[in-house]
Amino acid sequence: MGTTLPILILALPFFMFLLLGIGGVKMSKKVAGILGILGMGTTMTLAYIVAFTYFFSGDPAFILDGVRQQLSVFDVTWLAFTEKLVVKIGFLLDPISAMMLVVITTISFMVHLYSWGYMEGERGFQRYYAYLSLFSFSMLGLVVATNIFQMYIFWELVGVSSFLLIGFFYRLPSAVSASKKAFIVTRFADLGFLLGILTLTYFTDTFNFIDMTSNPMKVLAETGGATFMGASVLTWAMVLIFTGGMGKSAMLPLHIWLPDAMEGPTPVSALIHAATMVVAGVYLVARMFPVYCVVEASMTFITVVGAITAFYAAVVACTQIDIKRVLAFSTISQIAFMMVSLGVARDGMPIHGEHYTGLGYMAGMFHLFTHAMFKALLFLGAGALIHAVHSNDYTKMGGLRKYMPITHWTFLIGCLAIAGIPPFSGFFSKDEMLAAMFNNNWIWGAWMTMVAGLTAFYMFRLYYLIFWWEENPEYEHHKPHDAPWQMSVPLIFLAAVSCVAGFIPFGELVTWNGVSYHIHLEAPVACTSIIVALLAIALATKMYIKKNPLPEKFRNAVPGLWTAAHHRFYWDEIYLFITHKIIFGLICKPIAWFDRHVIDATMDGFAKVSQKVSFAIRGMQSGNVQAYVLWYFFGAVALALITWICLL
């Protein structure tokens, strides 16, 4: 395959960023849009060629003894700290990076095309496409990184890209606040990531992924059994690295930035906050998975954080009014689902005579792939709705199935996929994850089955409120209609993928430690999940298919719970209280007072004394030669007296 195609996959988006960022002001919107779409389309084509060559060519460079290999296509030295500790920039090709090439470029291309219609007439159109290219470059560089330091560099570039895109409408204070919130929260998380990297590489003397993951027991041995505060150093390192993933993937308690990030353009929500950026945390755990497997405490931590976050986000999604925020909390819940799947993958009991260690890994990656497609579909469908009714609020919608048939049917496919209804893609990946969870511990399986039921409920609540419920009277003055072709084509394409992606032999392609898995349904798990999903959909149908008093009765039955969930269980208020009342009020203000009245006052006192003394003795530097001689004489006499006294 050579190095040309991999280099072009990274170089093209970066070149488009420079071209549109520097020369965009000299271009028309149409030219900038076409260039951005063509650039991303070419990148997608190259990524498909590389991925398909890797998966299906049978090239001995990729497959050895039936095992698909990890291959550094190129790896050039960038920084050398010691003889062993060297940072390289390269392109790592293996099953999960090849899969992510397909995911990122597909979703990014669909968003580029969709944005041509959605962003028409918006100020800064050329700048918007430049930012999209920068994000695509950053995310691609992240997933093909050959070492953890290269991943960290592109991880931060993804953060910068997300800041620029969330705050694209910089004239809106809410967008500015949301971009700053996302940037600050994820930077705190990334501090933990950096500390974890430094701790891990201090003991292993390598940043290289292949070196660390090919022999995780060697990594464990190199820490020498060192401990800190009752936990092994390796446990601390892996948990700290995971905090970076918690920030990017919006896990509790670092989730607060994601709902507010919906202030960015809706296509940005589809690209960054549904399909690619937020799965970076999942990808990080998957990339370091063999090392995580030898640290049981870190895997337990991932599982617990994921399980709590998944349930929390699902409950909050049931009460949101803004359709993009429903999808945002859905994303948090689904990403947490993947985290739990990875967390339970360290061990397992045999099923049908096969040992399922690593099943959760494969299932999590499978759901990452299917979720990217149907969640991007749902976000872009939400964008088409907002484009039609000029509001994010579902109370401004209702009955839209008659006016927007393409959006209606594609959105319904997305809802069926995420709810886990066969034969849509989400069913197959969700069933594999639940099988891994039940296989590990029935408690995890039962808990996440409940979360899956909540998912089906809130998604069909949203679907009925938008497309069925009572029509908005405003339709008489402004009749909604389906989006233009640039927006409808991505919806149709993603809907088609969501219908068939479940039949991809994913387990045979995306292997773990060279072991492939045949996707097969566990009848008890599958039947249980389908029944739970259908019951949840039936409840949503009863409550929301047409206007009725049931939703109001439910809110009145549990007013405290509904209000708390609607306000996200007051996490933002908690953070504001901690920062404003405690950090600023009880810590920063006293420190500022001490600085101003003690430190500054003391220094000011020294300055005043120095000023007065210097004013008093200014005559000593008058320029009068006779005065200088007199002072010299007095100095000599004083020095002689001091010397004489000392000699006595």
Long-range contacts (C-beta under 8 A, 24 or more apart in sequence): 1-50, 1-53, 1-54, 1-59, 1-61, 1-73, 3-73, 3-74, 3-91, 5-46, 5-49, 5-50, 6-50, 6-73, 6-74, 6-91, 6-93, 6-144, 7-74, 7-91, 8-43, 8-46, 9-43, 9-46, 9-47, 9-50, 9-91, 9-101, 9-105, 9-140, 9-144, 10-91, 10-137, 10-140, 10-141, 10-144, 12-39, 12-42, 12-43, 12-46, 13-39, 13-40, 13-43, 13-133, 13-134, 13-136, 13-137, 13-140, 14-133, 14-134, 14-137, 15-39, 16-40, 16-129, 16-130, 16-133, 17-130, 17-131, 17-133, 17-134, 17-137, 20-126, 20-127, 20-129, 20-130, 20-133, 21-127, 21-130, 21-134, 24-126, 24-127, 24-129, 24-130, 25-126, 27-126, 29-120, 29-125, 29-126, 32-125, 32-126, 32-129, 33-115, 33-116, 33-125, 33-129, 35-129, 36-112, 36-129, 36-130, 36-132, 36-133, 37-109, 37-112, 37-113, 37-116, 39-133, 40-105, 40-108, 40-109, 40-112, 40-132, 40-133, 40-136, 41-109, 41-112, 43-105, 43-108, 43-109, 43-136, 43-140, 44-105, 44-106, 44-108, 44-109, 47-101, 47-102, 47-104, 47-105, 47-140, 48-102, 48-105, 50-93, 50-98, 50-101, 51-98, 51-99, 51-101, 51-102, 54-93, 54-98, 55-95, 55-98, 55-509, 62-93, 67-511, 67-514, 68-94, 68-95, 68-509, 68-511, 68-514, 69-94, 70-94, 70-209, 70-210, 70-214, 72-146, 72-210, 75-146, 82-205, 84-205, 84-206, 85-201, 85-205, 85-206, 85-207, 86-207, 87-147, 87-149, 87-150, 87-207, 88-146, 88-147, 88-150, 88-207, 88-208, 89-146, 89-150, 90-144, 90-145, 90-146, 90-147, 90-150, 91-144, 91-146, 92-144, 92-145, 92-146, 92-209, 92-210, 93-144, 95-509, 95-510, 95-511, 96-143, 96-283, 96-286, 96-287, 96-365, 96-510, 97-143, 97-144, 99-365, 99-368, 99-369, 99-509, 99-510, 100-143, 100-283, 101-140, 101-143, 101-144, 102-369, 103-275, 103-276, 103-368, 103-369, 103-372, 104-136, 104-139, 104-140, 104-143, 104-275, 104-276, 105-136, 105-140, 106-373, 107-270, 107-271, 107-275, 107-276, 107-372, 107-373, 107-376, 108-132, 108-135, 108-136, 108-139, 108-271, 108-276, 110-270, 110-376, 110-380, 110-490, 110-493, 110-494, 111-267, 111-268, 111-270, 111-271, 111-376, 111-380, 111-490, 113-486, 113-489, 113-490, 114-267, 114-270, 114-380, 114-383, 114-486, 114-487, 114-490, 115-265, 115-267, 116-486, 117-483, 117-484, 117-485, 117-486, 117-487, 118-265, 118-266, 118-267, 118-383, 118-387, 118-483, 118-486, 118-487, 119-265, 119-267, 122-265, 124-168, 127-168, 128-165, 128-168, 128-265, 131-161, 131-164, 131-165, 131-168, 132-165, 132-271, 134-160, 134-161, 134-164, 135-161, 135-162, 135-165, 135-271, 135-272, 135-276, 135-277, 139-276, 139-277, 139-280, 142-280, 142-283, 143-283, 145-209, 146-208, 146-209, 146-210, 147-206, 147-207, 147-208, 147-209, 148-197, 148-200, 148-201, 148-207, 148-209, 148-212, 148-241, 148-288, 149-197, 149-201, 149-207, 150-207, 151-284, 151-287, 152-190, 152-193, 152-194, 152-197, 155-190, 155-193, 155-244, 155-248, 155-280, 156-190, 158-248, 158-277, 158-280, 159-183, 159-186, 159-187, 159-190, 161-272, 162-186, 162-261, 162-272, 162-277, 165-264, 165-265, 165-268, 165-271, 165-272, 166-261, 166-263, 166-264, 166-268, 166-272, 167-263, 167-264, 168-264, 168-265, 168-268, 169-263, 169-264, 169-265, 172-263, 174-260, 174-263, 175-263, 175-264, 177-260, 177-263, 178-257, 178-260, 178-261, 178-262, 178-263, 178-264, 179-261, 179-263, 179-264, 181-256, 181-257, 181-260, 182-257, 182-258, 182-260, 182-261, 185-247, 185-254, 185-256, 185-257, 186-247, 186-248, 186-254, 186-257, 188-247, 188-254, 189-243, 189-244, 189-246, 189-247, 189-248, 189-254, 190-244, 190-247, 192-240, 192-241, 192-243, 192-244, 192-247, 193-240, 193-241, 193-243, 193-244, 193-245, 193-247, 194-244, 195-240, 196-236, 196-237, 196-238, 196-239, 196-240, 196-241, 196-242, 196-243, 196-244, 197-241, 199-233, 199-236, 199-237, 199-240, 200-234, 200-237, 200-238, 200-241, 203-233, 203-234, 203-237, 209-287, 209-288, 212-288, 212-290, 212-291, 213-287, 213-288, 213-289, 213-290, 213-291, 214-290, 216-290, 216-291, 216-293, 216-294, 217-294, 219-291, 219-294, 220-294, 220-295, 231-297, 232-295, 232-297, 234-291, 234-294, 234-295, 235-295, 235-297, 235-298, 238-288, 238-291, 238-292, 238-295, 238-298, 239-297, 239-298, 239-301, 241-284, 241-288, 242-281, 242-284, 242-285, 242-298, 242-301, 242-302, 244-281, 244-284, 245-280, 245-281, 245-282, 245-284, 245-285, 246-281, 246-305, 247-281, 248-277, 248-278, 248-280, 248-281, 248-284, 249-278, 249-279, 249-280, 249-281, 249-282, 249-335, 249-336, 249-339, 250-278, 250-309, 250-331, 250-332, 250-335, 251-281, 251-305, 251-306, 251-309, 251-332, 251-335, 251-336, 251-339, 252-305, 252-308, 252-309, 252-312, 253-571, 255-309, 255-313, 255-332, 255-571, 256-568, 256-571, 256-572, 256-575, 258-328, 258-331, 258-332, 259-325, 259-328, 259-329, 259-568, 261-328, 262-322, 262-324, 262-325, 262-328, 262-392, 266-324, 266-379, 266-380, 266-382, 266-383, 266-386, 267-379, 267-380, 267-383, 269-324, 269-327, 269-328, 269-379, 269-382, 269-383, 270-375, 270-376, 270-379, 270-380, 270-383, 271-376, 273-328, 273-331, 273-379, 274-327, 274-331, 274-372, 274-375, 274-376, 274-378, 274-379, 275-371, 275-372, 275-373, 275-375, 275-376, 276-372, 278-331, 278-332, 278-335, 279-335, 279-338, 279-368, 279-371, 279-372, 281-335, 281-339, 282-335, 282-338, 282-339, 282-342, 282-364, 282-368, 283-368, 285-339, 285-342, 286-342, 286-361, 286-364, 286-365, 289-342, 289-345, 289-361, 289-512, 290-513, 292-342, 292-346, 293-345, 293-346, 296-346, 299-342, 299-343, 299-344, 299-345, 299-346, 300-343, 301-343, 302-339, 302-340, 302-342, 302-343, 303-339, 303-340, 303-343, 303-344, 303-444, 304-343, 305-336, 305-339, 306-336, 306-337, 306-338, 306-339, 306-340, 306-342, 306-343, 307-336, 307-340, 307-444, 307-447, 307-448, 308-336, 309-333, 309-336, 309-339, 310-334, 310-336, 310-337, 310-340, 310-448, 310-451, 311-447, 311-450, 311-451, 311-454, 312-569, 314-451, 314-454, 314-455, 314-458, 315-454, 315-565, 316-565, 316-566, 316-568, 316-569, 317-454, 317-458, 318-454, 318-457, 318-458, 318-461, 318-565, 319-562, 319-565, 319-566, 320-566, 321-393, 321-394, 321-395, 322-392, 322-393, 322-394, 323-382, 323-385, 323-386, 323-392, 323-393, 323-394, 323-397, 323-462, 323-466, 324-379, 324-382, 324-386, 324-392, 325-392, 326-458, 326-462, 327-375, 327-378, 327-379, 327-382, 330-375, 330-378, 330-418, 330-455, 330-458, 330-459, 331-375, 333-451, 333-454, 333-455, 334-367, 334-371, 334-375, 334-418, 334-455, 337-367, 337-430, 337-433, 337-448, 337-451, 337-452, 338-364, 338-367, 338-368, 338-371, 338-433, 339-364, 340-433, 340-437, 340-444, 340-448, 341-367, 341-433, 341-436, 341-437, 344-436, 344-437, 344-439, 344-440, 344-441, 344-444, 345-436, 345-440, 345-512, 347-440, 348-436, 348-439, 348-440, 349-439, 351-435, 351-439, 351-522, 356-435, 356-436, 356-439, 358-512, 358-513, 358-515, 358-517, 359-432, 359-435, 359-436, 359-439, 359-517, 360-433, 360-436, 360-437, 360-440, 361-512, 362-432, 362-506, 362-507, 362-510, 362-511, 362-512, 362-517, 363-429, 363-432, 363-433, 363-435, 363-436, 364-433, 365-506, 365-510, 366-428, 366-429, 366-432, 366-433, 366-506, 366-507, 366-510, 366-519, 367-426, 367-429, 367-430, 367-432, 367-433, 369-429, 369-501, 369-504, 369-506, 370-417, 370-425, 370-426, 370-428, 370-429, 370-498, 370-501, 370-502, 371-418, 371-426, 371-429, 373-417, 373-425, 373-494, 373-497, 373-498, 373-501, 374-413, 374-414, 374-417, 374-418, 374-424, 374-425, 374-426, 374-494, 374-498, 375-414, 375-418, 376-494, 377-410, 377-411, 377-413, 377-414, 377-417, 377-491, 377-494, 377-495, 377-498, 378-411, 378-414, 378-415, 378-418, 380-487, 380-490, 380-491, 380-494, 381-407, 381-410, 381-411, 381-414, 381-491, 383-483, 383-487, 384-482, 384-483, 384-487, 384-488, 384-491, 385-411, 385-466, 387-483, 387-487, 388-480, 388-481, 388-482, 388-483, 389-472, 389-474, 389-478, 389-480, 394-462, 394-465, 394-466, 396-472, 396-474, 397-465, 397-466, 397-467, 397-469, 397-472, 398-465, 398-466, 398-467, 398-468, 398-469, 398-470, 398-471, 398-472, 399-467, 399-468, 399-469, 399-470, 399-471, 399-472, 399-475, 400-466, 400-467, 400-480, 401-467, 401-468, 403-475, 403-479, 403-480, 403-481, 403-482, 404-480, 404-481, 404-482, 405-482, 406-482, 406-483, 406-488, 406-491, 406-492, 407-482, 407-483, 407-488, 407-491, 408-467, 409-495, 410-491, 410-492, 410-494, 410-495, 411-463, 411-466, 411-467, 412-463, 412-467, 413-495, 413-498, 413-499, 414-494, 414-495, 414-498, 415-459, 415-460, 415-462, 415-463, 417-498, 417-499, 418-455, 418-456, 418-459, 419-455, 419-456, 419-459, 419-460, 419-533, 419-536, 419-537, 420-452, 420-455, 420-456, 420-529, 420-530, 420-533, 421-456, 421-530, 421-533, 421-534, 421-537, 422-502, 422-526, 422-530, 423-499, 423-502, 423-503, 424-498, 424-499, 424-502, 425-497, 425-498, 425-499, 425-500, 425-501, 425-502, 426-498, 426-502, 427-502, 427-526, 427-529, 427-530, 428-502, 428-503, 428-519, 428-521, 429-502, 429-506, 430-529, 431-521, 431-522, 431-525, 431-526, 431-529, 432-507, 432-519, 434-525, 434-529, 435-522, 435-525, 438-522, 438-525, 445-525, 449-528, 449-529, 449-532, 450-532, 452-529, 452-532, 452-533, 453-532, 453-533, 453-535, 453-536, 454-536, 455-536, 456-532, 456-533, 456-534, 456-536, 456-537, 456-540, 457-536, 457-537, 457-539, 457-540, 458-540, 460-536, 460-537, 460-540, 460-541, 460-544, 461-540, 461-543, 461-544, 463-540, 464-540, 464-541, 464-544, 464-545, 465-544, 468-544, 468-545, 468-546, 469-544, 469-545, 469-546, 469-547, 470-546, 470-547
